[in-house]
């Protein structure tokens, strides 16, 4: 069986850690291509899919595209993180953030 998940976020994830830290510091990174739609998956959702596939005989030998709904833009994802953290963030271009 092959599972092809989108980028996965959640506890222990280093890939999105910089985004979370920036938002906690009240900085909203302005992404190049930030309006591009992406599919993301929370780590426990992917774990549930893996367990389901491992325990379901019909999953053997098949390939699955793992996707979550809704598809969001990177900027929408960052705005939702800021809302969940209850922080107001100042939009800054990534090159400016990298200098800090």
Buried (B, 14 or more C-beta within 10 A) or exposed (E): EEBEBBEBBBEEEEEBEEBBEBBEEEBBBBBEEBEEEEBBBBBEBBEEBBEEBEEEEEBEEEEEEBEBEEEBBBBBBBBEBBEEEEBEBEEBEEEEBEEE
